[in-house]
Every structure is written in C-alpha cells, then in structure tokens.
Amino acid sequence: MYVVCVQVHVKPEFVDDFIRVTRENYEGTRQEPGNVRWDFSQSEDDPTRFFIYEVYRTKEDFPKHQQTPHYLKWKATVAEWMAEPRVGTRFLNLYPTDEAWNV
Amino acid sequence: MYVVCVQVHVKPEFVDDFIRVTRENYEGTRQEPGNVRWDFSQSEDDPTRFFIYEVYRTKEDFPKHQQTPHYLKWKATVAEWMAEPRVGTRFLNLYPTDEAWNV
C-alpha cells in the first residue's frame, strides 16, 4: 500500500464550496481500481484546514489518479481557493500489513 | 468518526526498535472497541519519519486509548527515541460519511 497525506488550507469564504467539490473527487477516486482509501476530514480547531488520507494499492496507482478527470477537475476548481499551497507527503505502509487490509 | 494524525521523527539508531514497539501498540489499539483504524507508515523519502493515522468512533474514544496499557507502555518506551516532539492533529470526519465506513 502507498499512502499519500495531503494537508489543505482553504480561504474562509470557500470552505463550503471546497467541501462540496472535494466530495465529488472522493466519489470519483473511490471508483479507481488502484485506490483503497480516500478519507476526507476537517480540522477540529480550524474549519479552514482539511486532511485527505489517500491509500493506493501500489505507488504507480497514484500518478494514475492524478490523470483522472475527477482529479483534474478538482485541481483546477480549487486552485484559487487555497489559502496556501497544499502539502503532500508520501509514505510506505507498515501496519496493518498489505495482506491484512482486506480491501 | 474522530481522526488523529500523528507525525513522528525518530533518531536514526532507533528506527528498527521504533517499528517493532509501535507494532505492539498497533495490535493493542485495534482491539479497542472504539478504534476503527490505526495505520502505521514510514516516509518514502526519510526512513526516520513515520505517520500514524488513527480513527475512533467518537472523540471520547481517543482519551480512552491514551489510558490503555499498550499506549502507556509505547509512550514510555519511545520517549527517548524521538528526534523531535511528536505532532498530533485532530480532525472531524467528512467523507466517507460515518455510516459508510462499514466498520
């Protein structure tokens, strides 16, 4: 499993729009055969900050995701809504083991 | 669902010990009725950096986790292995909806 963590900081006036549009990206991404998780959450302390936890079966499935229509539409739509650049960090799964994910 | 993200930076000489001991915390935590996910991964770029993605059914389940024997043992064991203080961030789940998590 290949893990991508994305931290997002949105301009306050676009919080509702961002949630709506990101839901569409979530729904599209979960249809990708290489995607096993795409969890979207909002900071408890600051509603303009979000976290996306993305898990793919392999490293190669992530660039495939980045070429999908739902991702490209999302990327273009939210570009002007960012309060600062998104921060993405990539990890290699340790536990549960890949075999234990049962997805 | 209540999400806790933990970023960990370990002293290089303790990387293997940290993985071993954190596995035990993972195994204990996944037995807690309030825990639904506890994913443990290692940075692709820097093997001394780790990420733990913890999900609980409710906010109240997180402090319960922090009182468990497996957590307290882990906390004490890894204390001297940290290269810098751990960073924890808390989020409220948006998507998938709580009902859709199927856990």
Backbone of each chain as ProteinMPNN parsed JSONL, in Angstrom:
{"seq_chain_A": "MYVVCVQVHVKPEFVDDFIRVTRENYEGTRQEPGNVRWDFSQSEDDPTRFFIYEVYRTKEDFPKHQQTPHYLKWKATVAEWMAEPRVGTRFLNLYPTDEAWNV", "coords_chain_A": {"N_chain_A": [[0.83, -1.191, 0.0], [0.43, 2.249, -0.706], [0.787, 5.387, 0.626], [-0.641, 8.565, 0.675], [-0.593, 11.679, 2.097], [-2.408, 14.602, 2.463], [-2.367, 17.955, 3.266], [-4.517, 20.646, 3.602], [-5.237, 24.061, 3.252], [-7.731, 26.338, 3.241], [-9.158, 29.299, 1.855], [-11.289, 31.229, 3.947], [-13.843, 31.96, 2.92], [-14.383, 30.058, 1.047], [-14.841, 27.607, 2.149], [-17.237, 26.003, 2.276], [-17.751, 25.544, -0.434], [-15.421, 24.18, -1.071], [-15.672, 21.787, 0.399], [-17.9, 20.668, -0.892], [-17.015, 20.308, -3.567], [-14.802, 18.698, -3.176], [-15.939, 16.422, -2.225], [-16.958, 15.349, -4.58], [-14.583, 14.641, -5.867], [-13.678, 12.71, -4.077], [-15.708, 10.761, -4.452], [-15.279, 10.018, -7.113], [-12.628, 9.093, -7.004], [-12.738, 6.864, -5.343], [-13.771, 5.021, -7.024], [-11.691, 4.188, -8.557], [-9.683, 1.446, -9.559], [-7.184, 1.136, -8.34], [-7.301, 2.504, -5.969], [-7.71, 2.442, -2.466], [-8.42, 3.775, -0.174], [-9.748, 6.945, 0.66], [-9.946, 9.279, 2.554], [-11.55, 12.021, 3.952], [-11.262, 14.794, 5.923], [-11.931, 17.379, 8.387], [-10.291, 19.951, 10.139], [-10.425, 19.914, 13.679], [-9.989, 22.191, 15.122], [-9.787, 24.347, 13.402], [-11.764, 25.324, 10.932], [-10.994, 25.902, 8.338], [-9.013, 24.25, 7.608], [-8.002, 21.166, 6.242], [-7.758, 17.573, 5.856], [-6.583, 15.004, 3.805], [-6.513, 11.61, 3.397], [-5.021, 9.357, 1.547], [-4.929, 6.186, 0.08], [-3.294, 3.876, -1.941], [-3.073, 0.912, -3.951], [-0.591, 0.4, -5.101], [2.481, 2.228, -5.674], [2.43, 3.143, -8.275], [-0.217, 3.541, -8.796], [-0.878, 6.026, -7.868], [0.089, 8.245, -9.574], [-1.581, 7.553, -11.696], [-4.072, 8.179, -10.641], [-3.761, 10.93, -10.58], [-4.177, 11.643, -13.161], [-6.811, 11.395, -13.735], [-10.135, 12.355, -14.797], [-11.803, 13.332, -12.687], [-9.978, 14.096, -10.717], [-8.428, 16.038, -12.059], [-10.356, 17.941, -12.647], [-11.106, 18.715, -10.057], [-8.629, 19.735, -9.112], [-8.247, 21.979, -10.756], [-10.522, 23.445, -10.117], [-10.345, 24.068, -7.375], [-8.086, 25.576, -7.202], [-7.892, 28.398, -6.913], [-8.909, 28.716, -4.449], [-7.236, 28.127, -2.408], [-5.612, 28.922, 0.65], [-2.991, 28.686, 1.143], [-0.243, 26.904, -0.411], [-0.976, 23.442, -1.021], [0.137, 20.708, 1.011], [1.703, 17.771, 0.408], [2.538, 14.49, 1.44], [4.354, 11.48, 1.27], [4.098, 8.03, 1.99], [5.198, 4.725, 2.935], [3.464, 1.777, 3.487], [3.344, 0.139, 6.678], [2.01, -1.196, 8.976], [-1.474, -1.95, 9.346], [-0.288, -4.978, 7.733], [0.057, -5.178, 4.158], [-1.398, -7.388, 3.234], [-3.26, -7.697, 5.194], [-5.118, -5.73, 4.915], [-7.492, -6.215, 3.648], [-9.034, -5.276, 1.48]], "CA_chain_A": [[0.0, 0.0, 0.0], [1.168, 3.507, -0.855], [-0.029, 6.345, 1.368], [-0.424, 9.981, 0.375], [-1.267, 12.555, 3.046], [-2.486, 15.957, 1.912], [-2.871, 18.986, 4.168], [-5.112, 21.704, 2.787], [-5.684, 25.267, 3.964], [-8.638, 26.982, 2.29], [-9.646, 30.63, 2.225], [-12.528, 31.004, 4.713], [-15.082, 32.132, 2.142], [-14.563, 28.94, 0.126], [-14.898, 26.343, 2.893], [-18.386, 25.188, 1.869], [-17.505, 25.116, -1.82], [-14.344, 23.189, -1.074], [-16.226, 20.505, 0.863], [-18.788, 20.145, -1.933], [-16.246, 19.878, -4.735], [-13.906, 17.611, -2.777], [-16.77, 15.21, -2.162], [-17.012, 14.784, -5.938], [-13.289, 13.991, -6.099], [-13.734, 11.491, -3.259], [-16.568, 9.743, -5.069], [-14.598, 9.523, -8.304], [-11.397, 8.374, -6.672], [-13.052, 5.557, -4.768], [-14.089, 4.099, -8.117], [-10.457, 3.756, -9.22], [-9.292, 0.115, -9.073], [-5.974, 1.206, -7.536], [-7.494, 3.262, -4.737], [-8.374, 1.67, -1.418], [-8.983, 4.711, 0.805], [-9.64, 8.372, 0.361], [-10.699, 9.816, 3.694], [-11.537, 13.49, 3.894], [-11.693, 15.297, 7.228], [-11.802, 18.828, 8.636], [-9.65, 20.195, 11.434], [-11.31, 20.177, 14.808], [-9.7, 23.528, 15.679], [-9.78, 25.393, 12.38], [-12.576, 24.765, 9.828], [-10.396, 26.16, 7.015], [-7.934, 23.277, 7.375], [-8.519, 19.838, 5.915], [-6.781, 16.498, 5.678], [-7.006, 13.915, 2.917], [-5.678, 10.418, 3.599], [-5.21, 8.571, 0.328], [-4.156, 4.943, 0.041], [-3.331, 3.188, -3.233], [-2.506, -0.448, -3.875], [0.823, 0.497, -5.452], [2.969, 3.577, -5.946], [2.071, 3.513, -9.636], [-1.628, 3.926, -8.862], [-1.07, 7.435, -7.518], [0.082, 9.085, -10.782], [-2.789, 7.272, -12.49], [-5.122, 9.014, -10.039], [-3.546, 12.34, -10.924], [-4.576, 11.86, -14.555], [-8.24, 11.125, -13.909], [-10.953, 13.569, -14.988], [-12.311, 13.903, -11.428], [-8.878, 14.793, -10.033], [-8.03, 17.24, -12.802], [-11.419, 18.937, -12.457], [-10.954, 19.206, -8.685], [-7.396, 20.541, -9.011], [-8.468, 23.28, -11.399], [-11.605, 24.182, -9.449], [-9.973, 24.55, -6.041], [-6.791, 26.278, -7.249], [-7.984, 29.78, -6.419], [-9.497, 28.693, -3.092], [-6.207, 27.777, -1.427], [-5.0, 29.994, 1.435], [-1.562, 28.456, 0.954], [-0.097, 25.68, -1.217], [-1.201, 22.16, -0.356], [1.338, 19.954, 1.395], [1.516, 16.333, 0.255], [3.64, 13.685, 1.947], [4.135, 10.103, 0.808], [4.554, 7.031, 2.95], [5.099, 3.305, 2.59], [2.709, 1.114, 4.543], [3.982, -0.86, 7.55], [0.94, -1.972, 9.619], [-1.533, -3.394, 9.084], [0.416, -5.397, 6.532], [-0.766, -5.06, 2.944], [-2.284, -8.54, 3.135], [-4.292, -7.619, 6.233], [-6.027, -4.596, 4.71], [-8.797, -6.797, 3.342], [-9.795, -4.356, 0.611]], "C_chain_A": [[0.874, 1.254, 0.0], [0.266, 4.622, -0.333], [0.35, 7.775, 0.975], [-1.266, 10.81, 1.345], [-1.242, 13.975, 2.497], [-3.11, 16.891, 2.944], [-3.308, 20.179, 3.331], [-5.55, 22.859, 3.68], [-6.44, 26.132, 2.963], [-8.972, 28.392, 2.783], [-11.033, 30.494, 2.867], [-13.802, 31.07, 3.876], [-15.352, 30.969, 1.191], [-14.685, 27.587, 0.83], [-16.046, 25.458, 2.406], [-18.216, 24.677, 0.44], [-16.448, 24.018, -1.87], [-14.86, 21.817, -0.634], [-17.083, 19.868, -0.233], [-17.985, 19.56, -3.095], [-15.316, 18.706, -4.386], [-14.688, 16.314, -2.608], [-16.849, 14.552, -3.545], [-15.701, 14.062, -6.28], [-13.213, 12.681, -5.309], [-14.533, 10.397, -3.971], [-15.935, 9.166, -6.332], [-13.4, 8.646, -7.969], [-11.695, 6.986, -6.135], [-13.499, 4.544, -5.824], [-12.835, 3.586, -8.825], [-10.033, 2.384, -8.68], [-8.07, 0.158, -8.161], [-6.131, 1.937, -6.221], [-8.213, 2.411, -3.701], [-8.93, 2.551, -0.297], [-8.783, 6.135, 0.33], [-10.529, 9.062, 1.388], [-10.485, 11.319, 3.772], [-12.09, 14.017, 5.215], [-11.305, 16.759, 7.394], [-11.213, 19.029, 10.025], [-10.675, 20.481, 12.522], [-11.172, 21.629, 15.285], [-9.885, 24.659, 14.681], [-10.524, 24.882, 11.154], [-12.03, 25.077, 8.444], [-9.283, 25.177, 6.678], [-8.52, 21.87, 7.228], [-7.376, 18.842, 5.774], [-7.382, 15.439, 4.765], [-5.994, 12.783, 3.062], [-5.972, 9.466, 2.451], [-4.343, 7.324, 0.384], [-4.404, 4.259, -1.297], [-2.66, 1.827, -3.097], [-1.007, -0.424, -4.164], [1.19, 1.96, -5.675], [2.5, 4.059, -7.318], [0.609, 3.946, -9.76], [-1.841, 5.397, -8.539], [-0.965, 8.355, -8.747], [-1.091, 8.79, -11.715], [-3.962, 8.107, -11.974], [-5.005, 10.459, -10.504], [-3.872, 12.663, -12.385], [-6.07, 11.678, -14.778], [-9.021, 12.425, -14.102], [-11.42, 14.173, -13.661], [-11.212, 14.624, -10.676], [-8.536, 16.094, -10.739], [-9.085, 18.342, -12.664], [-11.301, 19.563, -11.075], [-9.774, 20.153, -8.577], [-7.6, 21.935, -9.598], [-9.487, 24.112, -10.628], [-11.133, 24.799, -8.143], [-8.736, 25.457, -6.057], [-6.856, 27.666, -6.621], [-8.51, 29.838, -4.994], [-8.458, 28.439, -2.008], [-5.711, 29.03, -0.687], [-3.481, 29.898, 1.382], [-1.418, 27.148, 0.172], [-0.365, 24.417, -0.394], [0.132, 21.476, -0.062], [1.014, 18.465, 1.291], [2.743, 15.584, 0.727], [3.324, 12.226, 1.65], [4.808, 9.106, 1.738], [4.386, 5.627, 2.376], [4.459, 2.58, 3.759], [3.55, 0.132, 5.357], [2.923, -1.779, 8.166], [-0.358, -1.217, 9.576], [-0.776, -3.741, 7.806], [-0.523, -5.291, 5.322], [-1.796, -6.184, 2.849], [-3.458, -8.419, 4.103], [-5.311, -6.519, 5.97], [-7.415, -5.056, 4.288], [-9.651, -5.842, 2.52], [-9.662, -4.789, -0.845]], "O_chain_A": [[1.927, 1.293, 0.637], [-0.868, 4.783, -0.785], [1.528, 8.133, 0.951], [-2.486, 10.665, 1.408], [-0.19, 14.486, 2.115], [-4.218, 16.661, 3.43], [-2.572, 20.659, 2.469], [-6.158, 22.653, 4.731], [-5.877, 26.6, 1.974], [-9.055, 28.635, 3.987], [-11.863, 29.726, 2.38], [-14.739, 30.306, 4.111], [-16.425, 30.896, 0.592], [-14.639, 26.542, 0.182], [-15.836, 24.273, 2.15], [-18.504, 23.517, 0.148], [-16.575, 23.051, -2.621], [-14.516, 20.801, -1.238], [-16.996, 18.663, -0.471], [-18.253, 18.446, -3.545], [-15.079, 17.829, -5.217], [-14.149, 15.229, -2.827], [-16.809, 13.327, -3.652], [-15.714, 13.003, -6.906], [-12.739, 11.667, -5.821], [-14.086, 9.255, -4.075], [-16.041, 7.967, -6.592], [-13.191, 7.595, -8.575], [-10.977, 6.034, -6.441], [-13.593, 3.35, -5.543], [-12.915, 2.643, -9.612], [-10.026, 2.181, -7.466], [-7.928, -0.701, -7.291], [-5.19, 1.99, -5.43], [-9.198, 1.742, -4.01], [-9.812, 2.123, 0.447], [-7.787, 6.473, -0.311], [-11.689, 9.382, 1.129], [-9.36, 11.808, 3.668], [-13.229, 13.732, 5.584], [-10.478, 17.298, 6.659], [-11.601, 18.348, 10.975], [-11.656, 21.192, 12.308], [-12.129, 22.217, 15.789], [-10.115, 25.804, 15.072], [-9.973, 24.079, 10.401], [-12.555, 24.563, 7.456], [-8.681, 25.25, 5.607], [-9.402, 21.454, 7.98], [-6.212, 19.205, 5.601], [-8.532, 15.031, 4.929], [-4.791, 12.969, 2.877], [-7.036, 8.85, 2.392], [-3.156, 7.401, 0.7], [-5.543, 4.084, -1.73], [-1.797, 1.622, -2.243], [-0.243, -1.155, -3.534], [0.321, 2.815, -5.842], [2.207, 5.241, -7.5], [0.239, 4.633, -10.712], [-2.875, 5.963, -8.895], [-1.855, 9.18, -8.95], [-1.545, 9.673, -12.442], [-4.737, 8.665, -12.75], [-6.003, 11.124, -10.783], [-3.845, 13.825, -12.79], [-6.543, 11.798, -15.908], [-8.604, 13.478, -13.62], [-11.436, 15.395, -13.517], [-11.467, 15.657, -10.056], [-8.372, 17.132, -10.098], [-8.753, 19.524, -12.575], [-11.384, 20.782, -10.928], [-9.893, 21.245, -8.02], [-7.183, 22.936, -9.017], [-9.34, 25.328, -10.5], [-11.485, 25.937, -7.834], [-8.383, 26.039, -5.032], [-5.956, 28.054, -5.875], [-8.549, 30.912, -4.394], [-8.766, 28.527, -0.819], [-5.429, 30.058, -1.304], [-2.775, 30.892, 1.553], [-2.367, 26.367, 0.097], [-0.018, 24.347, 0.785], [1.113, 21.643, -0.787], [0.148, 17.963, 2.007], [3.869, 15.995, 0.447], [2.178, 11.79, 1.761], [5.928, 9.314, 2.205], [3.575, 5.375, 1.485], [4.877, 2.758, 4.904], [4.362, -0.611, 4.806], [2.925, -2.985, 7.922], [-0.381, 0.002, 9.744], [-0.639, -2.909, 6.909], [-1.745, -5.314, 5.467], [-2.932, -5.957, 2.433], [-4.528, -8.977, 3.858], [-6.275, -6.384, 6.723], [-8.403, -4.366, 4.539], [-10.826, -5.624, 2.813], [-10.225, -4.149, -1.733]]}, "seq_chain_B": "MYVVCVQVHVKPEFVDDFIRVTRENYEGTRQEPGNVRWDFSQSEDDPTRFFIYEVYRTKEDFPKHQQTPHYLKWKATVAEWMAEPRVGTRFLNLYPTDEAWNV", "coords_chain_B": {"N_chain_B": [[-16.925, 9.751, 13.234], [-13.678, 10.189, 14.535], [-10.648, 11.666, 13.94], [-7.196, 11.223, 14.33], [-4.086, 12.413, 13.586], [-0.722, 11.598, 13.56], [2.534, 12.706, 13.469], [5.774, 11.504, 13.376], [9.158, 11.7, 14.286], [12.068, 9.992, 14.389], [15.092, 9.174, 16.115], [17.869, 8.147, 14.159], [19.202, 5.738, 14.926], [17.292, 4.322, 16.259], [15.296, 3.438, 14.632], [14.552, 0.774, 13.826], [13.866, -0.398, 16.291], [11.766, 1.287, 16.967], [9.823, 0.689, 15.024], [9.267, -1.97, 15.693], [8.257, -1.781, 18.354], [6.122, -0.079, 17.979], [4.471, -1.583, 16.436], [3.42, -3.314, 18.336], [1.841, -1.535, 19.788], [0.011, -0.869, 17.813], [-1.254, -3.378, 17.472], [-2.477, -3.721, 19.962], [-4.139, -1.459, 20.057], [-5.96, -1.858, 17.993], [-7.641, -3.658, 19.095], [-9.285, -2.252, 20.728], [-12.635, -1.33, 21.434], [-13.495, 1.176, 20.573], [-11.822, 1.919, 18.537], [-11.24, 2.227, 15.071], [-9.423, 2.403, 13.013], [-5.915, 2.205, 12.64], [-3.373, 3.048, 11.251], [-0.093, 2.589, 10.22], [2.726, 4.029, 8.921], [5.722, 4.624, 6.958], [7.903, 7.214, 6.025], [8.425, 7.808, 2.578], [10.655, 9.142, 1.699], [12.349, 9.578, 3.847], [13.511, 7.479, 6.143], [13.419, 7.835, 8.887], [11.161, 9.099, 9.547], [7.734, 8.912, 10.385], [4.231, 8.069, 10.075], [1.156, 8.042, 11.723], [-2.118, 7.097, 11.432], [-4.96, 7.493, 12.986], [-8.193, 6.402, 13.771], [-11.171, 6.895, 15.492], [-14.331, 5.872, 16.884], [-15.747, 7.829, 18.261], [-15.079, 11.095, 19.649], [-14.574, 10.775, 22.334], [-13.472, 8.299, 22.532], [-10.779, 8.552, 22.033], [-9.24, 9.722, 24.267], [-9.701, 7.536, 25.945], [-8.183, 5.571, 24.679], [-5.688, 6.628, 25.231], [-5.283, 5.922, 27.804], [-4.799, 3.271, 27.916], [-3.017, 0.191, 28.645], [-1.26, -0.681, 26.559], [-0.816, 1.638, 25.063], [0.328, 3.366, 26.986], [2.63, 1.967, 27.679], [3.974, 2.0, 25.21], [4.308, 4.801, 24.858], [6.053, 5.447, 26.961], [8.231, 3.835, 26.319], [9.162, 4.745, 23.811], [9.908, 7.32, 24.28], [12.54, 8.339, 24.614], [13.536, 7.967, 22.14], [12.762, 9.802, 20.292], [13.452, 12.155, 17.737], [12.506, 14.655, 17.609], [9.746, 16.426, 19.162], [6.642, 14.64, 18.947], [4.009, 15.363, 16.587], [0.686, 15.908, 16.82], [-2.498, 15.986, 15.259], [-5.904, 16.831, 15.094], [-8.972, 15.782, 13.643], [-12.268, 16.098, 12.231], [-14.418, 13.759, 10.827], [-15.448, 13.851, 7.392], [-15.95, 12.704, 4.691], [-15.522, 9.307, 3.662], [-18.957, 9.247, 4.779], [-19.789, 8.785, 8.253], [-21.566, 6.644, 8.472], [-20.989, 5.206, 6.234], [-18.616, 3.955, 6.619], [-18.545, 1.34, 7.415], [-17.524, -0.328, 9.461]], "CA_chain_B": [[-15.546, 9.303, 13.329], [-12.75, 11.201, 15.047], [-9.376, 11.318, 13.29], [-5.982, 11.757, 14.946], [-2.902, 12.217, 12.741], [0.487, 11.783, 14.358], [3.798, 12.71, 12.735], [6.83, 11.066, 14.294], [10.53, 11.757, 13.776], [12.81, 9.12, 15.295], [16.55, 9.17, 15.951], [18.16, 7.077, 13.188], [19.629, 4.469, 15.519], [16.161, 3.651, 16.898], [14.24, 3.195, 13.649], [14.067, -0.613, 13.875], [13.183, -0.568, 17.573], [10.501, 2.028, 16.931], [8.859, -0.086, 14.232], [8.89, -3.165, 16.46], [7.435, -1.421, 19.511], [4.878, 0.545, 17.504], [3.607, -2.683, 16.003], [2.695, -3.796, 19.518], [0.796, -0.551, 20.076], [-0.991, -1.082, 16.766], [-2.027, -4.596, 17.736], [-3.334, -3.466, 21.113], [-5.147, -0.433, 19.772], [-7.012, -2.393, 17.123], [-8.567, -4.441, 19.918], [-10.174, -1.343, 21.467], [-13.925, -1.227, 20.748], [-13.688, 2.5, 19.986], [-10.874, 2.189, 17.462], [-11.607, 1.617, 13.789], [-8.238, 2.341, 12.164], [-4.641, 2.635, 13.225], [-2.473, 2.723, 10.144], [1.266, 2.991, 10.569], [3.513, 4.033, 7.692], [7.075, 5.194, 7.03], [8.126, 8.155, 4.93], [9.118, 7.288, 1.4], [11.9, 9.896, 1.479], [13.186, 9.664, 5.044], [13.068, 6.349, 6.973], [13.289, 8.196, 10.301], [9.873, 9.799, 9.74], [6.598, 7.99, 10.368], [2.895, 8.657, 10.172], [0.125, 7.162, 12.287], [-3.46, 7.59, 11.113], [-5.82, 6.852, 13.972], [-9.603, 6.777, 13.674], [-12.005, 6.406, 16.601], [-15.76, 6.045, 16.609], [-16.15, 9.112, 18.831], [-13.995, 11.874, 20.256], [-14.325, 10.26, 23.681], [-12.686, 7.067, 22.458], [-9.346, 8.835, 21.956], [-8.638, 9.711, 25.612], [-9.71, 6.159, 26.472], [-6.985, 4.935, 24.111], [-4.48, 7.163, 25.891], [-5.168, 5.331, 29.141], [-4.634, 1.814, 27.817], [-1.659, -0.287, 28.941], [-0.385, -0.742, 25.374], [-0.406, 3.004, 24.705], [1.223, 3.918, 28.014], [3.923, 1.292, 27.53], [4.59, 2.556, 24.0], [4.694, 6.196, 25.111], [7.237, 5.465, 27.823], [9.352, 3.165, 25.655], [9.704, 5.504, 22.672], [10.158, 8.717, 24.669], [13.939, 8.742, 24.398], [13.891, 7.688, 20.748], [12.261, 10.857, 19.424], [14.389, 13.187, 17.287], [11.811, 15.897, 17.957], [8.438, 16.051, 19.716], [5.596, 14.223, 18.014], [2.996, 16.36, 16.259], [-0.631, 15.309, 16.649], [-3.521, 16.906, 14.767], [-7.2, 16.156, 15.213], [-9.902, 16.14, 12.582], [-13.623, 15.542, 12.252], [-14.64, 13.084, 9.558], [-16.452, 14.362, 6.444], [-16.263, 11.635, 3.751], [-16.891, 8.801, 3.607], [-19.756, 9.547, 5.964], [-19.612, 7.808, 9.332], [-22.392, 5.468, 8.212], [-20.447, 4.471, 5.087], [-17.304, 3.357, 6.923], [-18.757, -0.107, 7.399], [-16.56, -0.961, 10.376]], "C_chain_B": [[-14.657, 10.484, 13.715], [-11.341, 10.774, 14.628], [-8.219, 11.989, 14.022], [-4.798, 11.387, 14.041], [-1.667, 12.515, 13.57], [1.71, 11.669, 13.449], [4.923, 12.451, 13.729], [8.182, 11.161, 13.588], [11.431, 11.083, 14.807], [14.316, 9.297, 15.061], [16.945, 7.964, 15.1], [18.499, 5.732, 13.817], [18.464, 3.698, 16.159], [15.027, 3.303, 15.923], [13.683, 1.771, 13.774], [13.329, -0.892, 15.184], [11.811, 0.121, 17.553], [9.434, 1.256, 16.149], [8.361, -1.292, 15.039], [7.917, -2.811, 17.592], [6.097, -0.801, 19.073], [3.931, -0.515, 16.961], [2.789, -3.218, 17.186], [1.571, -2.837, 19.907], [-0.347, -0.68, 19.06], [-1.88, -2.28, 17.102], [-2.958, -4.41, 18.938], [-4.465, -2.504, 20.788], [-6.288, -0.986, 18.935], [-7.971, -3.31, 17.87], [-9.531, -3.553, 20.688], [-11.51, -1.215, 20.729], [-14.127, 0.117, 20.057], [-12.759, 2.818, 18.838], [-11.301, 1.501, 16.18], [-10.44, 1.556, 12.803], [-7.021, 2.818, 12.942], [-3.575, 2.213, 12.244], [-1.113, 3.359, 10.413], [2.126, 2.903, 9.319], [4.795, 4.84, 7.88], [7.296, 6.076, 5.806], [8.871, 7.5, 3.778], [10.508, 7.911, 1.263], [12.867, 9.82, 2.649], [12.742, 8.571, 6.017], [12.977, 6.669, 8.46], [11.969, 8.908, 10.589], [8.72, 8.832, 9.501], [5.297, 8.771, 10.457], [1.948, 7.613, 10.753], [-1.227, 7.835, 12.07], [-4.437, 6.818, 11.984], [-7.259, 7.333, 13.796], [-10.383, 6.093, 14.785], [-13.472, 6.684, 16.287], [-16.251, 7.4, 17.106], [-14.921, 9.819, 19.397], [-13.599, 11.299, 21.612], [-13.482, 8.979, 23.663], [-11.183, 7.345, 22.408], [-8.701, 8.937, 23.345], [-8.705, 8.337, 26.283], [-8.491, 5.397, 25.965], [-5.738, 5.359, 24.876], [-4.3, 6.653, 27.32], [-4.908, 3.835, 29.102], [-3.197, 1.409, 28.151], [-0.748, -0.288, 27.72], [0.064, 0.645, 24.943], [0.607, 3.545, 25.712], [2.603, 3.266, 27.953], [4.68, 1.851, 26.327], [5.139, 3.957, 24.263], [5.987, 6.268, 25.927], [8.456, 4.895, 27.096], [9.983, 4.05, 24.59], [10.163, 6.905, 23.061], [11.57, 9.18, 24.322], [14.388, 8.546, 22.953], [13.493, 8.813, 19.791], [13.391, 11.827, 19.039], [13.825, 14.576, 17.554], [10.425, 15.509, 18.471], [7.455, 15.625, 18.619], [4.581, 15.349, 17.798], [1.682, 15.635, 16.003], [-1.644, 16.357, 16.218], [-4.838, 16.154, 14.713], [-8.208, 16.704, 14.217], [-11.265, 15.478, 12.816], [-13.919, 14.978, 10.875], [-15.708, 13.777, 8.711], [-16.899, 13.242, 5.497], [-15.161, 10.599, 3.771], [-17.651, 9.15, 4.884], [-19.554, 8.454, 7.01], [-20.367, 6.508, 9.039], [-21.774, 4.584, 7.12], [-19.135, 3.766, 5.415], [-17.371, 1.839, 7.031], [-17.721, -0.833, 8.254], [-17.248, -1.253, 11.705]], "O_chain_B": [[-14.865, 11.616, 13.276], [-10.903, 9.663, 14.926], [-8.264, 13.188, 14.298], [-4.546, 10.213, 13.77], [-1.577, 13.564, 14.207], [1.895, 10.67, 12.754], [5.011, 13.091, 14.777], [8.324, 10.75, 12.437], [11.544, 11.538, 15.946], [14.75, 9.54, 13.935], [16.413, 6.872, 15.296], [18.117, 4.69, 13.286], [18.633, 2.546, 16.557], [13.935, 2.92, 16.343], [12.467, 1.589, 13.822], [12.286, -1.546, 15.184], [10.827, -0.415, 18.064], [8.28, 1.182, 16.571], [7.165, -1.586, 15.053], [6.886, -3.462, 17.762], [5.073, -0.987, 19.731], [2.713, -0.35, 17.025], [1.608, -3.534, 17.041], [0.488, -3.265, 20.306], [-1.522, -0.607, 19.419], [-3.106, -2.198, 17.022], [-4.092, -4.887, 18.93], [-5.608, -2.712, 21.195], [-7.447, -0.628, 19.141], [-9.006, -3.696, 17.328], [-10.505, -4.054, 21.25], [-11.518, -1.011, 19.515], [-14.849, 0.198, 19.064], [-12.883, 3.874, 18.219], [-11.681, 0.33, 16.193], [-10.457, 0.756, 11.868], [-7.102, 3.712, 13.784], [-2.955, 1.159, 12.385], [-1.02, 4.528, 10.789], [2.249, 1.834, 8.72], [4.933, 5.621, 8.821], [6.917, 5.717, 4.691], [9.819, 6.74, 3.978], [11.43, 7.268, 0.762], [14.074, 9.981, 2.468], [11.7, 8.713, 6.657], [12.496, 5.836, 9.228], [11.69, 9.275, 11.73], [8.725, 8.047, 8.553], [5.257, 9.938, 10.847], [1.938, 6.457, 10.331], [-1.447, 8.978, 12.468], [-4.705, 5.64, 11.747], [-7.508, 8.534, 13.687], [-10.276, 4.884, 14.993], [-13.805, 7.598, 15.533], [-17.072, 8.045, 16.455], [-13.868, 9.212, 19.594], [-12.428, 11.334, 21.991], [-12.857, 8.626, 24.662], [-10.388, 6.455, 22.712], [-7.685, 8.281, 23.577], [-7.848, 8.013, 27.105], [-7.846, 4.669, 26.719], [-4.847, 4.55, 25.135], [-3.285, 6.923, 27.962], [-4.807, 3.198, 30.15], [-2.268, 2.195, 27.962], [0.425, 0.07, 27.832], [1.202, 0.818, 24.505], [1.627, 4.116, 25.326], [3.62, 3.93, 28.152], [5.874, 2.139, 26.412], [6.286, 4.259, 23.933], [6.891, 7.046, 25.621], [9.569, 5.402, 27.237], [11.208, 4.102, 24.476], [10.754, 7.605, 22.239], [11.764, 10.278, 23.801], [15.502, 8.923, 22.591], [13.848, 8.78, 18.613], [14.175, 12.259, 19.884], [14.568, 15.546, 17.704], [9.974, 14.386, 18.243], [7.445, 16.179, 17.52], [4.327, 16.165, 18.684], [1.581, 14.836, 15.072], [-1.657, 17.473, 16.737], [-4.883, 14.985, 14.332], [-8.289, 17.908, 13.978], [-11.385, 14.459, 13.494], [-13.695, 15.647, 9.866], [-16.731, 14.229, 9.224], [-18.071, 12.866, 5.488], [-13.986, 10.95, 3.884], [-17.049, 9.327, 5.943], [-19.19, 7.326, 6.675], [-19.875, 5.415, 9.319], [-22.003, 3.375, 7.083], [-18.597, 3.049, 4.572], [-16.39, 1.141, 6.775], [-17.122, -1.819, 7.827], [-16.621, -1.785, 12.621]]}, "name": "protein", "num_of_chains": 2, "seq": "MYVVCVQVHVKPEFVDDFIRVTRENYEGTRQEPGNVRWDFSQSEDDPTRFFIYEVYRTKEDFPKHQQTPHYLKWKATVAEWMAEPRVGTRFLNLYPTDEAWNVMYVVCVQVHVKPEFVDDFIRVTRENYEGTRQEPGNVRWDFSQSEDDPTRFFIYEVYRTKEDFPKHQQTPHYLKWKATVAEWMAEPRVGTRFLNLYPTDEAWNV"}
